[in-house]
Amino acid sequence: MTKLKSVWLQDQTWEDVADYLKKEEIIIFPVGSTEQHGPAGPLGVDSFAAINLAEDAAKETGVLVTPPLWFGDSPHHMDFPGSITLRTETMVAVTKDVLCSLAKNGFRKFLVINGHKSSNLAGLTTALRSLHQNELQHCVLTLADPLYLAKGIASIKETIEHHAGELEISHTWYKHPHLIKQEKLAETRHINLEPILSSFVNPDLFGKGGGDHIEVFWNSKEQRAFTPNGSFSDASKSSPEKGKLYHEYMVKNLVSFIEWLRQYDGPIGKC
């Protein structure tokens, strides 16, 4: 197999992909969002997270990456200009169409990387479970999310982490320093969510242990009211150095997982 000059599927010819498939079955599908990330972070924070993780893990393992999905399940951000959302059912349909297309070509092992922590999981999990039960029983379908992939490194943060928090702003700062408005970091602030979402709210997405939790949903108008600048978390202690540690930790985990995935054929082997 000729070594690929790029890990990105869109950079290949169809003959390059056919050659790749003679030796490899894995492909990564990065999924993000385009939504507000406070006064300091660009709209593409979540997409950049998925793209950068996918690209660097792919470079180390020699696997291909699909073009990214730049849009996510983001209705709660729609009162902030520039935010774009997919309906959950649209995300399910798009994910199914992308993976079924690739499976028809011969790909059999899929790693979806979700950069939009937690929020895309409803659609992505629904799509992957349905595909594996029905259309793609012969495939291996997997899903990674920084919310679970980075728990072992989250202790580097100095503040409570929620939307547009210290870790994800640091991640973008490390990879795309020109996109962070450093002068705006002082305007980010921690929002006390308990009066808004009850004492059962999870205020720190990367908090140790966590307590009993009940989800209370909010819409975009309510979000604009309780956080007028879009910030949920104090990101003033963000840094590219933290972003590097956070990124490299997750890439290491992804590389280890991909190497395992190469050998894995599913609980009952190939169908």
LORO-53293 format. One record per atom (N, C-alpha, C, O, CB): residue in one letter; x, y, z. Coordinates in steps of 0.2 Angstrom, whole numbers, padded with zeros to 4 digits, always signed. Glycine has a CB too. Layout:
BEGIN
aXYZ...
This chain:
BEGIN
m+0004-0006+0000m+0000+0000+0000m+0004+0006+0000m+0009+0007+0004m-0005+0000+0006t+0003+0011-0005t+0007+0017-0005t+0005+0021+0001t+0000+0022+0003t+0006+0021-0012k+0011+0024+0004k+0009+0029+0010k+0006+0035+0007k+0008+0038+0002k+0016+0030+0013l+0000+0036+0011l-0004+0042+0009l+0000+0049+0011l+0003+0049+0016l-0011+0042+0012k-0001+0054+0006k+0002+0060+0008k-0002+0064+0013k+0000+0069+0016k+0003+0064+0001s-0008+0062+0013s-0013+0066+0018s-0017+0061+0021s-0019+0055+0018s-0017+0071+0014v-0020+0062+0027v-0024+0057+0031v-0032+0059+0029v-0036+0055+0030v-0023+0058+0038w-0033+0064+0025w-0040+0067+0024w-0042+0063+0017w-0039+0063+0012w-0040+0074+0023l-0048+0060+0018l-0051+0057+0013l-0052+0061+0007l-0051+0059+0001l-0058+0054+0015q-0054+0067+0008q-0056+0072+0002q-0049+0074-0002q-0050+0076-0008q-0059+0078+0005d-0043+0072+0001d-0037+0073-0003d-0035+0068-0007d-0030+0068-0011d-0032+0075+0002q-0039+0062-0007q-0037+0056-0011q-0041+0055-0017q-0046+0059-0018q-0038+0050-0006t-0038+0051-0022t-0042+0049-0028t-0046+0043-0026t-0044+0040-0021t-0038+0048-0034w-0051+0041-0030w-0054+0035-0028w-0049+0029-0028w-0050+0024-0025w-0060+0034-0033e-0044+0029-0033e-0040+0024-0033e-0035+0023-0027e-0033+0018-0025e-0035+0025-0040d-0034+0029-0024d-0030+0029-0018d-0034+0026-0012d-0031+0022-0009d-0028+0037-0016v-0040+0027-0012v-0045+0024-0007v-0045+0017-0008v-0045+0013-0003v-0052+0027-0007a-0046+0015-0014a-0046+0007-0016a-0040+0004-0014a-0040-0002-0011a-0048+0006-0023d-0034+0007-0015d-0028+0004-0013d-0027+0004-0005d-0025-0001-0002d-0022+0008-0015y-0030+0009-0002y-0030+0009+0006y-0034+0003+0008y-0032+0000+0013y-0033+0016+0008l-0040+0002+0005l-0044-0003+0008l-0042-0010+0007l-0044-0015+0010l-0051-0002+0004k-0036-0011+0003k-0033-0018+0002k-0030-0020+0009k-0029-0026+0010k-0028-0018-0004k-0028-0015+0013k-0024-0017+0019k-0028-0014+0025k-0026-0016+0031k-0017-0014+0018e-0032-0009+0025e-0035-0006+0030e-0043-0005+0030e-0045-0005+0025e-0032+0001+0031e-0046-0006+0036e-0053-0005+0036e-0056+0000+0040e-0062+0002+0040e-0056-0012+0039i-0051+0004+0044i-0053+0009+0048i-0054+0016+0045i-0050+0018+0041i-0048+0010+0054i-0059+0020+0047i-0059+0027+0045i-0062+0031+0051i-0066+0028+0055i-0063+0028+0039i-0060+0037+0052i-0062+0042+0057i-0067+0047+0054i-0066+0049+0049i-0056+0045+0061f-0072+0048+0058f-0077+0053+0056f-0077+0058+0062f-0080+0057+0067f-0084+0050+0055p-0074+0064+0061p-0075+0070+0066p-0081+0074+0065p-0083+0076+0060p-0068+0074+0065v-0084+0075+0071v-0091+0078+0071v-0090+0084+0076v-0088+0083+0082v-0097+0074+0073g-0092+0090+0074g-0091+0096+0079g-0098+0100+0079g-0103+0097+0080g-0086+0100+0077s-0097+0106+0079s-0103+0111+0079s-0100+0118+0077s-0094+0119+0077s-0106+0111+0086t-0105+0122+0075t-0103+0129+0074t-0108+0133+0079t-0114+0134+0077t-0104+0131+0067e-0105+0135+0084e-0110+0138+0089e-0105+0143+0094e-0099+0142+0094e-0113+0133+0094q-0109+0147+0097q-0105+0152+0101q-0101+0149+0107q-0103+0144+0110q-0110+0157+0104h-0095+0152+0108h-0091+0150+0113h-0088+0155+0117h-0082+0156+0119h-0085+0145+0111g-0093+0160+0119g-0091+0165+0124g-0088+0171+0120g-0087+0170+0114g-0087+0163+0129p-0086+0176+0123p-0082+0182+0120p-0075+0180+0118p-0073+0184+0113p-0082+0187+0125a-0072+0175+0120a-0065+0174+0118a-0064+0168+0113a-0059+0168+0110a-0061+0172+0124g-0069+0164+0113g-0068+0158+0108g-0072+0158+0102g-0077+0161+0102g-0070+0152+0112p-0069+0156+0096p-0072+0156+0090p-0078+0151+0090p-0079+0146+0094p-0067+0154+0084l-0082+0152+0085l-0088+0148+0084l-0086+0140+0082l-0090+0136+0084l-0093+0150+0078g-0080+0139+0080g-0078+0132+0078g-0075+0128+0083g-0072+0123+0081g-0074+0133+0072v-0075+0130+0089v-0071+0127+0095v-0072+0119+0094v-0067+0116+0094v-0073+0130+0102d-0078+0117+0094d-0080+0110+0095d-0078+0106+0088d-0075+0101+0089d-0087+0109+0096s-0078+0110+0083s-0076+0107+0076s-0069+0106+0076s-0066+0101+0074s-0079+0110+0070f-0065+0111+0078f-0058+0111+0079f-0055+0105+0083f-0051+0102+0082f-0055+0118+0081a-0059+0104+0089a-0057+0099+0093a-0057+0092+0090a-0052+0088+0090a-0062+0099+0099a-0063+0091+0086a-0064+0085+0083a-0059+0084+0077a-0056+0079+0076a-0071+0084+0080i-0058+0089+0073i-0053+0089+0068i-0046+0088+0070i-0043+0084+0067i-0054+0095+0064n-0044+0092+0075n-0037+0091+0077n-0035+0084+0080n-0030+0081+0079n-0035+0097+0082l-0040+0082+0084l-0039+0075+0087l-0039+0070+0082l-0035+0065+0082l-0045+0074+0092a-0043+0070+0077a-0044+0065+0072a-0037+0065+0067a-0035+0060+0066a-0050+0066+0067e-0035+0071+0065e-0030+0072+0061e-0023+0069+0064e-0019+0066+0061e-0029+0079+0059d-0022+0071+0070d-0016+0069+0074d-0016+0062+0075d-0010+0059+0075d-0015+0073+0080a-0021+0059+0077a-0022+0052+0079a-0021+0048+0072a-0018+0043+0072a-0028+0050+0082a-0024+0051+0067a-0023+0047+0060a-0016+0048+0058a-0013+0043+0055a-0028+0051+0055k-0012+0053+0059k-0005+0054+0056k-0001+0048+0060k+0004+0046+0057k-0003+0061+0058e-0003+0047+0066e+0002+0042+0070e+0000+0035+0068e+0004+0031+0070e+0001+0043+0077t-0006+0034+0066t-0008+0027+0065t-0009+0025+0057t-0010+0019+0056t-0015+0026+0068g-0009+0030+0053g-0009+0029+0046g-0016+0028+0043g-0017+0025+0038g-0005+0023+0044v-0022+0030+0047v-0028+0029+0045v-0031+0035+0042v-0028+0040+0042v-0033+0026+0051l-0037+0034+0038l-0040+0040+0035l-0045+0043+0039l-0048+0040+0044l-0043+0037+0028v-0046+0049+0037v-0051+0053+0041v-0056+0056+0036v-0054+0059+0030v-0048+0059+0045t-0063+0056+0037t-0068+0059+0032t-0068+0067+0033t-0065+0069+0038t-0075+0056+0034p-0070+0070+0028p-0072+0077+0029p-0076+0078+0036p-0080+0074+0037p-0075+0080+0023p-0074+0083+0039p-0078+0084+0046p-0085+0087+0045p-0087+0090+0040p-0074+0089+0050l-0089+0085+0050l-0096+0088+0050l-0095+0094+0055l-0094+0093+0061l-0101+0083+0053w-0096+0100+0052w-0095+0106+0055w-0101+0108+0059w-0101+0113+0063w-0093+0112+0051f-0107+0105+0059f-0113+0107+0062f-0115+0102+0067f-0114+0096+0066f-0119+0108+0057g-0118+0104+0073g-0120+0099+0078g-0127+0101+0080g-0131+0105+0078g-0115+0099+0083d-0129+0097+0086d-0135+0098+0089d-0134+0104+0094d-0133+0103+0100d-0137+0092+0093s-0136+0110+0092s-0135+0116+0095s-0141+0121+0096s-0139+0127+0096s-0129+0120+0092p-0147+0119+0097p-0152+0123+0097p-0152+0128+0103p-0154+0134+0102p-0159+0120+0097h-0149+0126+0108h-0149+0130+0114h-0144+0136+0114h-0144+0141+0118h-0146+0126+0120h-0140+0137+0108h-0136+0143+0107h-0138+0147+0101h-0135+0152+0099h-0129+0140+0105m-0144+0146+0099m-0147+0149+0093m-0148+0157+0094m-0150+0160+0089m-0153+0146+0090d-0149+0159+0100d-0150+0167+0101d-0143+0170+0101d-0143+0176+0102d-0153+0168+0108f-0138+0167+0099f-0131+0170+0098f-0129+0170+0091f-0129+0165+0088f-0126+0167+0102p-0128+0176+0087p-0127+0176+0080p-0121+0172+0078p-0116+0171+0081p-0126+0183+0078g-0122+0168+0072g-0117+0164+0070g-0118+0157+0071g-0116+0152+0068g-0111+0166+0072s-0122+0155+0076s-0123+0148+0078s-0128+0145+0073s-0132+0148+0071s-0126+0148+0085i-0126+0139+0072i-0130+0135+0067i-0131+0128+0070i-0127+0125+0073i-0126+0134+0060t-0138+0126+0069t-0139+0119+0073t-0142+0114+0068t-0145+0116+0063t-0144+0120+0078l-0141+0108+0069l-0145+0103+0066l-0150+0100+0070l-0149+0100+0077l-0140+0097+0063r-0156+0098+0068r-0160+0094+0072r-0157+0087+0074r-0153+0085+0070r-0167+0093+0069t-0159+0085+0080t-0156+0078+0082t-0157+0073+0076t-0153+0069+0075t-0159+0076+0088e-0163+0073+0074e-0165+0068+0069e-0161+0069+0062e-0160+0064+0059e-0172+0068+0067t-0159+0075+0061t-0155+0077+0055t-0148+0074+0056t-0145+0071+0052t-0154+0084+0053m-0145+0075+0062m-0139+0072+0064m-0139+0064+0064m-0134+0061+0061m-0136+0074+0071v-0144+0061+0066v-0145+0054+0065v-0144+0052+0058v-0141+0047+0056v-0151+0051+0068a-0148+0055+0054a-0149+0054+0047a-0142+0055+0043a-0140+0051+0039a-0154+0058+0043v-0139+0060+0044v-0132+0062+0041v-0127+0057+0043v-0123+0054+0039v-0130+0069+0043t-0127+0055+0050t-0122+0050+0052t-0123+0043+0049t-0118+0040+0046t-0122+0049+0060k-0129+0041+0048k-0131+0035+0045k-0129+0035+0038k-0126+0030+0035k-0138+0034+0046d-0131+0041+0034d-0129+0041+0027d-0121+0041+0026d-0119+0037+0021d-0132+0047+0024v-0118+0044+0030v-0110+0045+0029v-0107+0038+0030v-0103+0035+0026v-0107+0050+0034l-0109+0034+0036l-0106+0028+0037l-0109+0022+0032l-0105+0018+0031l-0108+0026+0044c-0115+0023+0030c-0117+0018+0026c-0114+0018+0019c-0112+0013+0015c-0125+0018+0025s-0113+0025+0017s-0109+0026+0010s-0102+0023+0011s-0100+0019+0006s-0108+0033+0009l-0099+0024+0016l-0092+0021+0017l-0092+0014+0018l-0087+0010+0015l-0088+0024+0023a-0097+0011+0021a-0097+0004+0022a-0098+0000+0015a-0095-0005+0014a-0103+0002+0027k-0102+0004+0011k-0103+0001+0004k-0097+0000+0000k-0096-0004-0004k-0108+0005+0000n-0092+0005+0002n-0086+0005-0002n-0081+0000+0001n-0076-0002-0002n-0083+0012-0001g-0082-0002+0007g-0078-0007+0010g-0075-0006+0017g-0072-0010+0020g-0072-0009+0005f-0076+0000+0019f-0074+0002+0026f-0078-0002+0031f-0084-0003+0030f-0074+0010+0028r-0075-0005+0036r-0079-0009+0041r-0078-0007+0048r-0082-0009+0053r-0076-0016+0040k-0073-0003+0050k-0072-0001+0057k-0072+0007+0057k-0068+0010+0054k-0065-0003+0059f-0077+0010+0061f-0078+0017+0061f-0077+0020+0068f-0079+0017+0073f-0085+0018+0059l-0073+0025+0068l-0072+0029+0075l-0075+0036+0074l-0072+0040+0070l-0064+0029+0077v-0080+0037+0077v-0083+0044+0077v-0080+0048+0083v-0080+0046+0088v-0091+0044+0077i-0077+0054+0081i-0075+0058+0086i-0079+0064+0087i-0080+0068+0082i-0067+0060+0085n-0082+0065+0093n-0087+0070+0094n-0083+0076+0098n-0081+0075+0104n-0093+0068+0098g-0083+0082+0095g-0079+0087+0098g-0084+0092+0102g-0082+0096+0106g-0076+0091+0093h-0091+0091+0101h-0096+0095+0104h-0098+0091+0110h-0103+0088+0110h-0102+0096+0099k-0094+0092+0115k-0095+0087+0121k-0102+0086+0124k-0106+0091+0125k-0091+0091+0127s-0104+0080+0124s-0110+0078+0127s-0116+0080+0122s-0120+0075+0121s-0111+0081+0133s-0117+0086+0120s-0123+0088+0116s-0124+0084+0110s-0130+0083+0108s-0122+0095+0115n-0119+0082+0106n-0121+0078+0100n-0122+0070+0102n-0124+0067+0097n-0115+0078+0095l-0121+0068+0108l-0121+0061+0109l-0128+0058+0108l-0128+0052+0106l-0119+0060+0116a-0133+0062+0109a-0140+0059+0108a-0141+0057+0101a-0143+0051+0100a-0146+0064+0110g-0139+0061+0096g-0140+0059+0089g-0135+0054+0087g-0137+0049+0083g-0139+0065+0085l-0129+0055+0089l-0123+0050+0087l-0124+0043+0090l-0124+0038+0086l-0116+0053+0089t-0126+0043+0096t-0127+0036+0099t-0133+0033+0096t-0133+0027+0095t-0128+0037+0107t-0139+0036+0095t-0145+0034+0092t-0143+0031+0085t-0145+0025+0083t-0150+0039+0091a-0139+0035+0081a-0137+0032+0074a-0133+0026+0074a-0134+0021+0071a-0133+0038+0071l-0128+0026+0079l-0123+0020+0079l-0126+0014+0081l-0125+0009+0079l-0117+0022+0083r-0131+0015+0087r-0134+0009+0089r-0139+0006+0084r-0139+0000+0083r-0138+0011+0095s-0142+0010+0080s-0147+0008+0075s-0143+0005+0069s-0145+0000+0067s-0151+0014+0073l-0138+0008+0067l-0134+0005+0062l-0131-0002+0063l-0132-0006+0059l-0128+0010+0060h-0129-0002+0069h-0126-0009+0071h-0131-0014+0072h-0129-0020+0071h-0121-0008+0077q-0137-0012+0074q-0142-0017+0075q-0145-0019+0068q-0148-0025+0067q-0148-0015+0080n-0145-0015+0063n-0148-0016+0057n-0144-0016+0051n-0141-0021+0049n-0154-0011+0056e-0142-0010+0048e-0139-0010+0042e-0132-0012+0042e-0129-0015+0037e-0139-0003+0039l-0128-0011+0047l-0121-0012+0048l-0119-0017+0053l-0115-0016+0057l-0117-0006+0049q-0122-0023+0053q-0121-0028+0058q-0114-0031+0058q-0111-0033+0062q-0126-0033+0058h-0111-0030+0051h-0105-0033+0050h-0099-0028+0052h-0093-0030+0051h-0104-0035+0043c-0101-0022+0054c-0096-0017+0055c-0095-0016+0063c-0099-0018+0067c-0098-0010+0052v-0089-0013+0064v-0087-0011+0071v-0088-0003+0072v-0085+0001+0068v-0080-0013+0073l-0093-0001+0076l-0094+0006+0077l-0092+0009+0084l-0094+0006+0089l-0102+0007+0075t-0088+0014+0084t-0086+0016+0090t-0087+0024+0091t-0087+0027+0085t-0079+0014+0091l-0087+0027+0097l-0088+0034+0098l-0084+0036+0103l-0084+0034+0109l-0095+0035+0099a-0080+0042+0102a-0075+0045+0107a-0078+0052+0108a-0080+0055+0103a-0068+0045+0105d-0077+0054+0114d-0079+0061+0116d-0074+0064+0122d-0073+0060+0126d-0087+0061+0119p-0072+0070+0121p-0067+0072+0126p-0070+0072+0133p-0066+0071+0138p-0065+0079+0124l-0077+0072+0134l-0080+0072+0140l-0078+0066+0144l-0077+0066+0150l-0087+0072+0140y-0076+0060+0140y-0074+0054+0143y-0067+0052+0142y-0064+0048+0145y-0079+0048+0141l-0065+0055+0136l-0058+0053+0134l-0052+0056+0138l-0047+0054+0138l-0057+0054+0127a-0054+0062+0141a-0049+0066+0144a-0050+0067+0152a-0047+0071+0155a-0050+0073+0141k-0053+0062+0155k-0054+0063+0162k-0048+0062+0166k-0047+0066+0171k-0059+0057+0165g-0043+0059+0163g-0037+0058+0166g-0032+0064+0166g-0027+0064+0170g-0033+0052+0164i-0034+0069+0162i-0029+0075+0162i-0033+0081+0164i-0030+0086+0165i-0027+0076+0154a-0039+0080+0166a-0044+0086+0167a-0041+0090+0173a-0043+0096+0174a-0051+0084+0168s-0037+0086+0178s-0035+0090+0184s-0030+0095+0182s-0028+0099+0187s-0031+0084+0188i-0028+0096+0176i-0024+0102+0175i-0028+0109+0175i-0025+0114+0176i-0020+0101+0168k-0034+0108+0175k-0038+0114+0175k-0038+0117+0182k-0038+0114+0187k-0045+0113+0172e-0039+0124+0182e-0039+0127+0189e-0046+0129+0191e-0047+0132+0196e-0034+0133+0189t-0051+0129+0186t-0058+0131+0188t-0063+0126+0186t-0061+0121+0183t-0059+0138+0184i-0069+0128+0187i-0075+0123+0185i-0075+0124+0178i-0075+0129+0175i-0081+0125+0189e-0076+0118+0175e-0077+0118+0167e-0084+0116+0165e-0086+0111+0166e-0072+0112+0165h-0086+0121+0161h-0093+0119+0158h-0092+0122+0151h-0086+0122+0148h-0099+0123+0161h-0097+0124+0147h-0097+0127+0141h-0092+0133+0140h-0092+0137+0144h-0104+0129+0138a-0087+0133+0135a-0082+0138+0134a-0078+0139+0140a-0076+0144+0141a-0086+0145+0132g-0076+0133+0142g-0072+0133+0148g-0064+0133+0147g-0062+0133+0141g-0073+0127+0153e-0061+0132+0152e-0053+0133+0152e-0050+0128+0148e-0045+0129+0144e-0051+0132+0159l-0052+0121+0148l-0049+0116+0144l-0051+0117+0136l-0046+0116+0132l-0052+0109+0146e-0057+0118+0134e-0058+0118+0127e-0055+0125+0124e-0054+0125+0118e-0066+0118+0126i-0055+0130+0128i-0052+0136+0125i-0045+0135+0125i-0042+0138+0120i-0054+0142+0130s-0042+0132+0130s-0034+0131+0129s-0033+0126+0123s-0028+0127+0120s-0032+0127+0136h-0037+0121+0122h-0036+0117+0116h-0036+0121+0110h-0031+0120+0106h-0042+0111+0116t-0041+0125+0109t-0041+0129+0103t-0035+0134+0102t-0032+0135+0097t-0047+0133+0102w-0033+0137+0108w-0027+0141+0109w-0021+0138+0106w-0017+0141+0103w-0027+0144+0116y-0020+0132+0108y-0014+0128+0107y-0014+0127+0099y-0008+0127+0096y-0014+0121+0110k-0019+0125+0096k-0019+0123+0089k-0021+0129+0084k-0018+0129+0079k-0024+0117+0088h-0025+0134+0087h-0026+0139+0082h-0026+0146+0086h-0031+0149+0088h-0034+0138+0080p-0020+0148+0088p-0019+0153+0093p-0022+0160+0090p-0023+0164+0094p-0011+0154+0094h-0022+0161+0084h-0024+0167+0081h-0032+0168+0082h-0034+0173+0080h-0022+0167+0073l-0035+0163+0084l-0043+0163+0084l-0045+0165+0091l-0051+0166+0092l-0046+0157+0082i-0041+0164+0096i-0043+0166+0103i-0042+0173+0104i-0037+0176+0103i-0039+0162+0108k-0047+0177+0107k-0047+0184+0108k-0044+0184+0116k-0048+0184+0120k-0054+0187+0107q-0038+0185+0116q-0035+0184+0123q-0038+0190+0128q-0038+0189+0134q-0027+0184+0123e-0039+0196+0124e-0041+0202+0128e-0048+0201+0131e-0050+0205+0135e-0041+0208+0124k-0052+0196+0128k-0058+0195+0130k-0059+0189+0136k-0064+0188+0139k-0063+0193+0125l-0053+0186+0137l-0053+0181+0142l-0056+0183+0149l-0059+0180+0153l-0047+0177+0143a-0054+0189+0151a-0056+0192+0157a-0063+0193+0158a-0066+0194+0163a-0052+0199+0158e-0067+0193+0152e-0074+0194+0152e-0078+0187+0153e-0084+0187+0155e-0077+0197+0146t-0074+0182+0153t-0078+0175+0154t-0079+0174+0161t-0075+0177+0166t-0073+0169+0151r-0084+0171+0163r-0086+0170+0170r-0089+0164+0172r-0092+0161+0167r-0090+0176+0173h-0089+0161+0178h-0092+0155+0180h-0099+0157+0181h-0101+0162+0185h-0089+0152+0186i-0104+0154+0178i-0111+0155+0180i-0113+0150+0185i-0112+0144+0184i-0115+0154+0173n-0116+0152+0190n-0119+0148+0196n-0126+0145+0193n-0131+0148+0193n-0120+0151+0202l-0125+0139+0191l-0131+0136+0187l-0136+0133+0192l-0142+0131+0190l-0129+0130+0183e-0135+0132+0199e-0139+0129+0203e-0146+0133+0204e-0151+0129+0204e-0136+0129+0210p-0146+0139+0204p-0153+0143+0205p-0157+0142+0198p-0163+0143+0199p-0152+0150+0206i-0153+0141+0193i-0157+0140+0186i-0159+0133+0185i-0164+0132+0182i-0152+0143+0181l-0155+0128+0187l-0156+0121+0185l-0156+0116+0190l-0156+0110+0189l-0150+0119+0180s-0157+0119+0196s-0158+0115+0203s-0152+0113+0206s-0146+0113+0203s-0163+0109+0201s-0152+0110+0212s-0146+0108+0215s-0144+0101+0212s-0138+0099+0214s-0148+0107+0223f-0147+0098+0207f-0145+0092+0204f-0141+0093+0198f-0140+0089+0194f-0152+0088+0203v-0140+0099+0196v-0136+0101+0190v-0129+0099+0191v-0126+0098+0197v-0136+0109+0189n-0125+0097+0186n-0118+0095+0186n-0114+0102+0184n-0114+0103+0178n-0117+0089+0181p-0112+0105+0188p-0109+0112+0187p-0102+0111+0183p-0099+0115+0180p-0108+0116+0193d-0098+0105+0184d-0092+0104+0182d-0092+0098+0177d-0092+0092+0180d-0086+0104+0187l-0091+0099+0171l-0092+0093+0166l-0086+0088+0168l-0086+0082+0166l-0092+0095+0159f-0080+0090+0170f-0074+0086+0172f-0073+0085+0179f-0068+0084+0181f-0068+0089+0168g-0078+0087+0183g-0078+0086+0190g-0076+0079+0193g-0079+0074+0190g-0084+0089+0194k-0073+0078+0198k-0071+0072+0201k-0078+0069+0204k-0081+0072+0208k-0066+0072+0206g-0079+0063+0202g-0085+0059+0205g-0091+0062+0203g-0095+0058+0200g-0084+0060+0213g-0093+0068+0205g-0100+0071+0203g-0105+0068+0208g-0104+0062+0211g-0102+0069+0196g-0110+0071+0209g-0116+0069+0213g-0122+0067+0209g-0121+0065+0203g-0118+0075+0218d-0127+0066+0213d-0133+0064+0209d-0135+0069+0205d-0135+0075+0206d-0139+0062+0215h-0138+0067+0199h-0139+0072+0194h-0146+0071+0190h-0148+0066+0189h-0133+0072+0188i-0149+0077+0189i-0155+0077+0185i-0155+0082+0180i-0153+0088+0181i-0162+0078+0190e-0156+0080+0174e-0155+0085+0168e-0161+0090+0168e-0167+0087+0167e-0154+0081+0161v-0160+0096+0167v-0165+0101+0166v-0163+0105+0160v-0158+0107+0159v-0166+0106+0172f-0168+0105+0155f-0166+0108+0148f-0168+0115+0148f-0172+0117+0151f-0170+0104+0143w-0163+0119+0144w-0165+0126+0143w-0165+0127+0136w-0161+0124+0132w-0160+0130+0147n-0168+0133+0134n-0168+0135+0127n-0163+0141+0126n-0160+0143+0130n-0175+0136+0124s-0163+0143+0119s-0158+0148+0118s-0160+0155+0121s-0156+0159+0123s-0158+0149+0110k-0166+0156+0122k-0168+0163+0125k-0166+0163+0132k-0164+0168+0135k-0176+0164+0124e-0168+0157+0135e-0166+0156+0142e-0158+0157+0143e-0156+0160+0148e-0168+0150+0145q-0154+0154+0139q-0147+0154+0139q-0145+0161+0138q-0140+0163+0142q-0144+0149+0134r-0147+0165+0133r-0145+0172+0132r-0147+0176+0138r-0143+0181+0140r-0149+0175+0126a-0152+0174+0142a-0154+0178+0148a-0149+0177+0154a-0147+0181+0157a-0161+0176+0150f-0147+0170+0155f-0143+0169+0161f-0136+0170+0159f-0132+0170+0164f-0145+0162+0164t-0134+0170+0153t-0127+0171+0151t-0127+0176+0145t-0126+0173+0140t-0123+0165+0150p-0127+0182+0146p-0128+0187+0140p-0122+0187+0136p-0123+0188+0130p-0129+0194+0143n-0116+0185+0138n-0110+0185+0133n-0109+0178+0131n-0104+0177+0128n-0104+0188+0137g-0113+0173+0133g-0112+0166+0131g-0107+0162+0135g-0107+0156+0134g-0109+0166+0124s-0104+0165+0140s-0099+0161+0144s-0102+0158+0150s-0106+0161+0153s-0093+0166+0147f-0101+0151+0151f-0103+0147+0156f-0097+0147+0162f-0099+0146+0167f-0106+0140+0154s-0091+0147+0159s-0086+0146+0164s-0080+0151+0163s-0080+0154+0158s-0083+0139+0162d-0077+0152+0169d-0071+0156+0169d-0065+0153+0165d-0062+0148+0167d-0069+0158+0176a-0064+0156+0159a-0058+0153+0155a-0052+0158+0155a-0048+0157+0151a-0061+0153+0148s-0052+0162+0160s-0046+0167+0161s-0039+0163+0162s-0034+0166+0161s-0047+0172+0166k-0040+0157+0165k-0033+0153+0166k-0032+0149+0160k-0027+0144+0161k-0034+0150+0173s-0035+0150+0155s-0033+0146+0149s-0026+0147+0146s-0024+0153+0148s-0038+0147+0143s-0023+0142+0143s-0016+0143+0140s-0015+0138+0135s-0018+0133+0135s-0011+0143+0146p-0011+0140+0130p-0009+0135+0125p-0005+0129+0128p-0005+0124+0125p-0005+0138+0120e-0001+0130+0133e+0002+0125+0137e-0003+0120+0139e-0002+0114+0139e+0007+0128+0142k-0008+0122+0143k-0013+0117+0145k-0016+0114+0139k-0018+0108+0139k-0018+0121+0149g-0018+0118+0134g-0021+0115+0128g-0016+0109+0125g-0019+0104+0122g-0022+0120+0123k-0010+0110+0125k-0005+0105+0122k-0006+0098+0126k-0006+0093+0124k+0002+0108+0122l-0006+0099+0133l-0006+0093+0137l-0013+0090+0136l-0013+0083+0136l-0005+0095+0145y-0018+0093+0136y-0025+0091+0135y-0025+0087+0128y-0028+0082+0128y-0030+0096+0135h-0023+0090+0123h-0023+0087+0116h-0019+0081+0116h-0021+0076+0113h-0021+0092+0111e-0013+0081+0118e-0008+0076+0117e-0011+0070+0122e-0010+0064+0119e-0001+0078+0119y-0014+0071+0127y-0016+0065+0131y-0022+0062+0127y-0022+0056+0127y-0019+0068+0138m-0026+0066+0124m-0032+0062+0121m-0029+0059+0114m-0032+0054+0113m-0037+0068+0119v-0024+0062+0111v-0022+0059+0105v-0018+0052+0107v-0019+0047+0103v-0017+0063+0101k-0015+0052+0112k-0012+0046+0115k-0017+0040+0116k-0016+0035+0114k-0008+0047+0121n-0023+0042+0119n-0028+0037+0120n-0031+0035+0114n-0032+0029+0113n-0033+0041+0125l-0032+0040+0109l-0035+0038+0102l-0030+0033+0099l-0033+0028+0096l-0036+0044+0098v-0024+0034+0099v-0019+0030+0095v-0019+0023+0098v-0019+0018+0095v-0012+0033+0096s-0019+0023+0105s-0020+0016+0108s-0026+0012+0106s-0026+0006+0105s-0019+0017+0116f-0031+0016+0106f-0038+0013+0104f-0038+0011+0097f-0040+0005+0095f-0044+0018+0105i-0035+0015+0092i-0035+0013+0085i-0031+0006+0084i-0033+0002+0080i-0032+0018+0081e-0025+0006+0088e-0021+0000+0087e-0025-0006+0090e-0025-0012+0087e-0015+0001+0091w-0029-0005+0095w-0033-0011+0097w-0039-0012+0092w-0040-0018+0091w-0037-0009+0104l-0042-0007+0089l-0047-0008+0084l-0045-0012+0078l-0049-0016+0075l-0050-0001+0082r-0039-0011+0076r-0036-0015+0071r-0036-0022+0071r-0038-0026+0067r-0028-0013+0069q-0036-0024+0077q-0036-0032+0079q-0043-0034+0080q-0044-0040+0081q-0031-0033+0085y-0047-0030+0082y-0054-0032+0084y-0059-0033+0079y-0059-0029+0074y-0057-0026+0089d-0063-0039+0079d-0068-0040+0074d-0075-0041+0077d-0079-0043+0074d-0066-0047+0071g-0075-0038+0083g-0082-0039+0086g-0083-0045+0091g-0079-0049+0090g-0087-0039+0081p-0088-0045+0095p-0089-0050+0100p-0090-0057+0097p-0088-0062+0100p-0095-0049+0104i-0092-0057+0091i-0094-0064+0088i-0090-0064+0081i-0091-0069+0077i-0101-0065+0086g-0085-0060+0080g-0081-0060+0074g-0084-0057+0068g-0090-0055+0068g-0079-0067+0072k-0081-0058+0062k-0084-0055+0056k-0090-0058+0054k-0091-0065+0054k-0079-0055+0050c-0095-0055+0052c-0101-0057+0050c-0101-0059+0042c-0106-0062+0039c-0107-0053+0051
